[in-house]
Amino acid sequence: MDVALGGTFDPVHDGHRRLFERAFELGDVTVGLTSDELAPKTRSVDRNVRPFDERKAALADELEAIAADYDREFEIRKLTKPTGIATEPQFDYLIVSPETREGGDRINEIRRERGHDPLEVVVVPHLLADDGDIISSTRIVQGEIDEHGTVVDED
């Protein structure tokens, strides 16, 4: 089975790792990584995002270990539009988080228009930080939590 997922992944955190693990449980994985032009457009908060090549290298490091655990292959491709790679016919599954579920529905609309079978959209629940709020890259960049959801001591 072929699995697609996409994002900016800057920085990678335990919530992302949960997405990756679920994807590798299902099959070989293609990750669409937002381009430098697309990344700011997908953010709900204006913040610095590292350049594509830096994000790709960090993501590859993360994926190598998880892929090996599941004996799966992976590929990282540049996303230039939000519906990205998942509209291509070869995929069977799309991994999303709760806030990107609607994007999965839109991708399936495009697939139907193109005569492709719809993807099975797999929603992976958010992982919560120690303070009960969602682990997010924005919260990490803002210094609220670390990549594992541990609240950063302000002292």
Secondary structure, DSSP 4 states (H G I P E B T S, - for coil): -EEEEEE--SS--HHHHHHHHHHHHHSEEEEEEE-TTTGGGG-SS------HHHHHHHHHHHHHHHHHHHT--EEEEEE-STTGGGGSTT--EEEE-GGGHHHHHHHHHHHHHTTPPPPEEEEPPPPBPTTSSBP-HHHHHTTSB-TT-PBPP--
